């Protein structure tokens, strides 16, 4: 998963449950699923907040407002 995140410049989260039996998996699935969904939404919001359009970034570099 790390390779995919690096190759495609995407944040990736997972919620793999390591359990010893079906009962443990059932008991933990709802909480971990909700946590994974929350993290995915938070990451998507963060990426959108941090995203600078390529043209805007080039304008800033050309104006000398950012160090290269």
Residue, then its C-alpha position, 0 to 999 in steps of 0.5 A: x500500500x505504501x508503494x501505491x501511495x507513493x506512485x500515485x501521490x495519494x494518501x491511503x489508509x487501511x483498517x486491517x483487523x488482526x484477530x484470533x477468531x470470528x468473534x473478535x472480528x465481529x466485535x471490532x468491525x464496527x468501531x474500526x470501520x468507522x475509524x477508517x472512514x473518519x480517517x479517509x474523510x479527514x485525509x481527503x479534506x486535508x489534501x484538498x486544503x493543502x492542494x495548490x494548483x500547479x499554475x498558482x505554484x508556478x506563479x508564486x515561484x516566478x514571482x520569487x515568493x517561494x524558495x525553489 
